[in-house]
Amino acid sequence: MTPPITSVGLLDPDQVKSVLGAAVLAPSTHNTQPWRFRCTPAGLELHADPDRALPVADADRRELLLSCGAALFNLRTAIHALGAHPATTLLPRRDDPTLLAVVRPFSARKPDQRLVRLADAIPRRHTNRTPFDAAVIPDAVVAELRHAAEVEQAWLPRLDPTQLEQLRELVHKGHQAQVSDPAFLAEWRHWTARSRDSRDGVPEYAAGAMPSADGGWILRDFGSSRRGRVDDSEPVVVVIGSFDDRKADRIRAGQAMQRVLLTATAAGFDASFISQPVEVPAARAELRTLLGGGLWPQIVLRLGHGAPVPWTPRRSLDDVLLEPDRLSA
Ligand SMILES: Cc1cc2nc3c(=O)[nH]c(=O)nc-3n(C[C@H](O)[C@H](O)[C@H](O)COP(=O)(O)O)c2cc1C
């Protein structure tokens, strides 16, 4: 048996558990939690879990990489908040395609208070599918969100009213394509109709209003009995794009997405995802053109103020650790 770990870089086993606990609070498509972690004395490895891929909604595993990127951002930020530097290498080994990143916590330093603020927001961030009040996001916060994307090498373009209207149409198009595809519906049912004590998938209590086909920003239906479109006055809708669309770009886009989400949470805003136009390939191609052709759209978010929502469950650390015995100290 491989010996138990007494430290990972600067972190002791309790600190390792706490930063991994923060990592798994990341959002993931259908709450699949498609990640695994391995602890070694030198660093924390983040692996994709292909058994948790979504072959229909996410055929090219782009969103799986975004979800893992979000977990990576939480991990880095939690390490930072403990006063260590999370030296991160993406895709360190060509011969191991599931190994997405290695994070080595080293050289103690005074934590950057901006990152401590984001670390504090990790447990408070939840996908909020309730209707949002008329949202006016102050320019200073919009600038912060844009900066959050850019620091992580992504882009949050400003959309004019005509582009927003076209995006809304693409959401409807994508939604119709998905709900008329029996394979999509079967996969979605698998991840939503879970037992009450399930630690993955989207529980019914996390649903918003049922989507209807007319107008409005359609949200994905997670089985709520509340009917009607999500009648937000006019939510703020943003797109996060990347300059390329390779594996590493998608992991970076996931980190950018999570930095934007935590920045919004820290500023007191709620958010949810509108992924239909990036999940349906034809709609994504149209959205790319709509953004001017230079950016790969990665995620669409709706921001505002909603009603409080409960948290969605996560698997235990033992379930996501490769070699869990090594961390039993
Ligand atoms: C890449 C990605 C795409 C997502 N797309 C949608 C979506 O289209 N509609 C939706 O309601 N939730 C979407 N989600 C949110 C997940 O369902 C949510 O993160 C998961 O259920 C865990 O809940 P939490 O975010 O409240 O922790 C998406 C999440 C990720 C990371």
The ligand as an SDF file (V2000), in Angstrom:
LIG
                    3D

 31 33  0  0  0  0  0  0  0  0999 V2000
  -20.8120   24.2530  -17.9160 C   0  0  0  0  0  0  0  0  0  0  0  0
  -22.1040   24.3200  -17.1380 C   0  0  0  0  0  0  0  0  0  0  0  0
  -23.3110   24.4310  -17.8110 C   0  0  0  0  0  0  0  0  0  0  0  0
  -24.5130   24.5170  -17.0910 C   0  0  0  0  0  0  0  0  0  0  0  0
  -25.6930   24.7040  -17.7760 N   0  0  0  0  0  0  0  0  0  0  0  0
  -26.8440   24.8600  -17.0910 C   0  0  0  0  0  0  0  0  0  0  0  0
  -28.0640   25.1720  -17.7750 C   0  0  0  0  0  0  0  0  0  0  0  0
  -28.1060   25.3210  -18.9920 O   0  0  0  0  0  0  0  0  0  0  0  0
  -29.1800   25.3500  -17.0370 N   0  0  0  0  0  0  0  0  0  0  0  0
  -29.1680   25.2720  -15.6640 C   0  0  0  0  0  0  0  0  0  0  0  0
  -30.2150   25.4620  -15.0610 O   0  0  0  0  0  0  0  0  0  0  0  0
  -28.0390   24.9700  -14.9920 N   0  0  0  0  0  0  0  0  0  0  0  0
  -26.8730   24.7800  -15.6610 C   0  0  0  0  0  0  0  0  0  0  0  0
  -25.7060   24.5350  -14.9830 N   0  0  0  0  0  0  0  0  0  0  0  0
  -25.7210   24.5390  -13.5080 C   0  0  0  0  0  0  0  0  0  0  0  0
  -25.6470   23.1490  -12.8930 C   0  0  0  0  0  0  0  0  0  0  0  0
  -26.8500   22.4630  -13.0410 O   0  0  0  0  0  0  0  0  0  0  0  0
  -25.2720   23.3430  -11.4060 C   0  0  0  0  0  0  0  0  0  0  0  0
  -23.9860   23.8700  -11.3340 O   0  0  0  0  0  0  0  0  0  0  0  0
  -25.3100   22.0560  -10.6060 C   0  0  0  0  0  0  0  0  0  0  0  0
  -26.6270   21.5630  -10.5320 O   0  0  0  0  0  0  0  0  0  0  0  0
  -24.7830   22.2690   -9.1830 C   0  0  0  0  0  0  0  0  0  0  0  0
  -25.5460   23.2460   -8.5130 O   0  0  0  0  0  0  0  0  0  0  0  0
  -24.8900   24.5720   -7.9360 P   0  0  0  0  0  0  0  0  0  0  0  0
  -24.3470   25.3570   -9.0990 O   0  0  0  0  0  0  0  0  0  0  0  0
  -26.0360   25.2910   -7.2690 O   0  0  0  0  0  0  0  0  0  0  0  0
  -23.8080   24.2100   -6.9830 O   0  0  0  0  0  0  0  0  0  0  0  0
  -24.4960   24.4480  -15.6730 C   0  0  0  0  0  0  0  0  0  0  0  0
  -23.2630   24.3170  -15.0060 C   0  0  0  0  0  0  0  0  0  0  0  0
  -22.0800   24.2660  -15.7270 C   0  0  0  0  0  0  0  0  0  0  0  0
  -20.7660   24.1930  -14.9980 C   0  0  0  0  0  0  0  0  0  0  0  0
  1  2  1  0
  2  3  1  0
  2 30  2  0
  3  4  2  0
  4  5  1  0
  4 28  1  0
  5  6  2  0
  6  7  1  0
  6 13  1  0
  7  8  2  0
  7  9  1  0
  9 10  1  0
 10 11  2  0
 10 12  1  0
 12 13  2  0
 13 14  1  0
 14 15  1  0
 14 28  1  0
 15 16  1  0
 16 17  1  0
 16 18  1  0
 18 19  1  0
 18 20  1  0
 20 21  1  0
 20 22  1  0
 22 23  1  0
 23 24  1  0
 24 25  2  0
 24 26  1  0
 24 27  1  0
 28 29  2  0
 29 30  1  0
 30 31  1  0
M  END
$$$$
